Amino acid sequence: MLQLTSLLGALPLLAPLVAGAAIESRQTAATQVVKLTSIENLAVRSNGQILATNMNSANLYLVDPFEKKSSTAVAVTGASGLSGIGEVTPDVFAVIGGKGIYKVDFTGGSAKASLIKEIKEASNLNGLASFTNDTVLVADAGKGSVYRFNVNTGDYSVALSDPTMAPSGGIPFGIDGIKYKDGVVWYTNIFKNSFHKVPVDATGKATGAVTTLWTNLMGDDLCFGPNGKIYVATNGKNSVVEVDPAVGKPTAVATVTGSTSCGFGRTDKDKDVIYVGGGQGIFSATIKL
């Protein structure tokens, strides 16, 4: 989701927060890894490098969290900005650029980007979740639905649609962050201040009712920790919260201004480090696992 600092200032005050779990806190300020403008989403490679997107740039950024340096991995031709990103197979990523889904392949050494296909009827594609080794789930924030998209063929169809995904208020933006794990899709609706889960089958279709975990905390994108817990970036609430899936109660664990997205380190040196995208770049915080 876009940075909200200036956007929310021009809007009427959001509706009062409704019932939900109380937020506990043990948060500490995160450390800036690199300074980059308005990071939208990120993914962590198996070699420890971080890939980061910006909705106003076609450049996919490459961040070395150990050297604290950033560069452009590849400019995605045909896209004016990039949003959701996820690894489909080792070192092959799907990334959203406008209405297009692109493949970024690092297996040959340097990154190569190519358009897979556009979802022409889409309204506002934002979140992306890896689903299988050839399929991703793509959230349409404008329509309040989720597409199942095959990265090999470009075939796609609507897999999920629910009132909890729909936009509300003055901004046509509903479902935002989305992730999949062990038969369950987890997603946020940023302007409804809500977080939800729904069980799905092998095609991404719902097999049961949506469960709402809370309706009183802004949530952007999310990630899974190695401890089995879920971490949600809260954007305008300037934090990352930890959620035990069995309980659903959020605990603030890190402070990051305009936090939009997150991902855990994948090397022995940083497996307990959460990397967070925000308004001023990439940040890191050590999590007690």
N, C-alpha and C positions, 0 to 999 in steps of 0.2 A: 504494500500500500504506500502511496505517496506520503511525503512528510506532512504532518498536520499542523505544525506550529503556526504557519501563516494562514493556512486554509481555514482552520477552525475559528480564527479571529474574525473572519468575515461572515460567519454563520450565526444564527440564533443559538443560544445555549442548548446543548443536547438535553433530551428528556432526563429527569432524575433517574438515577440508577435504581433498579428494582431488586427484588430479593436475590440473594446469592450467597456463596460462601464468604465468610470474613477473610480478609487477606492478612496473613501473618508476614513478618519481615525478619530476615537475617541478612539483608543485602549490604553489599559493599560496592564502592565505586569501581567500575571496570577500568582497565588500563588501555589507552589507545595504542593500537598496533600500527596502523597507518592512517594518514589523513586523506580522505576521499570525500567528495561531495555527494550527499543524498544516496547512500547505498540502499537499494531496494530489497535485494535478496542475495543469498550466498549458498554455496555448496563447498564442501571440503573434499579435496582429492585424497586418494590413498597415500600419496607421497607427502602429505601435510600441507600442501599449498591450498589456498582459498580462492575460489572463483566468486566474483561479486558483480552484481548488475546495478544499473542506474536507469530509471525510466526515461531519462532525458538524453541518453547516450547509447549509441550502437556498440560501444566498446565493452567487451567482457574483460574485466580487470583480473589480473593474477597477483595474488598477495602471498609473500613469503613471511609467515608470522614469526619465524626465528630470526631472520635478517631484518625484519621490519621494513620491507621494501615492497613497492607495488609497480606494476607495469601493465601494459595492455596485452592480453593473451591473443586476442583476435578482434577485429572489427567485423561485426555481423552485417554483411551487405544486404540491404533491403529493409533493415529495421531502423527506426528512428530512436528507439529506446528498448530496453530489455527489462523483464520482470522476473517471473518465477523460473527456477532452474532446479534440475534434479538429475542424478546419475542413473542411467538406464542399465548399462553394462559397464564393466571396469574401464574407467577413463573415457567414456562416451556419455555426453550429457544432452538433455533436451532443455531448451530455453525458449521462453515466450518473447516474441518481438512483435508488438502490435497484435494483429490477428493471426500472425504466423507462428508456427512451431518450427524451431530450427534445431539441427543436430550440430553439436560441437564435439569433434573427435580429436583426442589427444594421443591416440594409440600409435600414430606415426612419428611422434616426437613433438613437432610444433602443431598448434591447434588449427583445425580446418573446420570452417562453419558452412553449412548449407541449409537451404530452406527445405523442409519436408513437405509441408502443405499449409495453406491458410484455412482457417475456419471462418469463412466469409460471413456467416450469419451471426458471428459472435458480437457481443456488445462491448465488453471490457474484460479481457483475459488478464488474470493477475497471478493467482497461486498455481503451483504445479507440484504434483506428488508422483514419485516413482511407484509403479503398481506391479508390473512384472518385468521380465527382461526384454520385453518389446513394447510395453504399453505404459503410458502415463495418464494420470488424471489431471484435468485442467479446469480450474475454477473460473467461471464467467461471473464476475462481480456485478455486472450490469443486468444480467438476466436471472441471477440467482440459481444457477445450475452448474453441473459438473459434466464435462465431456470425457469419455474414454477415447484415447487417441493412440493409434498404433504407429510407432516411430519408424517402422520398416516400410509400411504400405501407405501411410497417411490416412487410412480409414479412421473415421471417428463417428461417434453417436452420443447422444445424451444418456448418461448413466444414472445421474441423480438430479433430483429437483425437489425442493422442500421449502415451505414458508420460512424456515429458519435461515435459509440461504438468501432470501430476497432482500433487495435494497430497502432502505427506509429513510424518511426525512428528505432534506433538500439535496442530498447527493446521491446519484444513482450508483451506489456502491454497496454491495452486500457481502457475500462470502469472500473472504480474503485469503488467509493462510489455510493450507490443506496438506495433510500428510496421511500416509497409509501404513498400517503395520498389523500383521496377524489377523487379517479378516475384518479390520475396523478402520473406517475413515474418520479422521479427526479434523475439525475445521472451525475457524472463527468467523464471526460476522462483525466487522469492526465498528460500524455505526449503531449496531444493536447491543454493543458491549457484551457479546455472548460467545460462548465456547460450547461445541457440541461434538457428539460422536454418533456413528451409525454403522451397524454391521452390514457387510456386503458379501456377495458371492464372488466367484472367480471371474465374472464379467463386470464387476463393479456396481451391480444392481443391489439395492437395499434388500436385506433379508429380515429386517425388523424395524422397529420404531426408532426415531431419533431420540437420543438422550441429551438433555441440556445440562451442562455442568455448572454454568453460571450465567447470569445476565447483568452483572454489575461491574464488569471490568473490561476495558478496551483490550482487544487482542488483534495482533497483526499476524505475522507468520510464526511458525513453531518448529520445534525439532525434538528428536528423541535422544535421551542420554543413555550412556552405557549402563546406567543403573536401573533402566526400565522406566524412568520417569520422563515426563513431558515438560518441555520448556517453551514458554510463550512470550514473545516480544510484545510489549504493550504500547508501542508507538508514543502517543501523546502523554502517556503516564510515565514515560522515561525509565522503564525498568524491564527486567526479565523475571518471570515468575516460574517456579517449579511446581509441578502438579503430579501427585501420585495418582495414576489412573484408577486405582481401586477406591480412592477417597474423593478425588475431585476438588480438593481444597488447595487454592493457590498460596504459595509462599514466595515473597519477593527475595531474590538472591543476588541481583546485580543492578546497578544504576547505569543506564546508558541513555543519553538524551536522544529522543526520537527513535527509539529502538524499533527496527522493522523485521528482523530475521535473525536466525541463529543456526549454529551447527557445532558439533563437538570435534575436537582434534582426533586424528586417526593414527597418530604415531605413539610410540611408548612414551615420548617426551611430553605429549600434550593430551593424552586420552582423558584427563580430568579437567580440561580447559574448554570452556564454551566461548565460541567466537560469535560476536554480535554485530550485525550491521546497523548503522544509525545515521543520523543527519550529518555527522562529521567524520565518518569513515568506519573502519573496522576496529572493534574493541575486544578485549579478552578478560575473562574472570575465571579463577579456579573454583571448581565446585567440589564440595565434599561429597564423595560418592559412597 
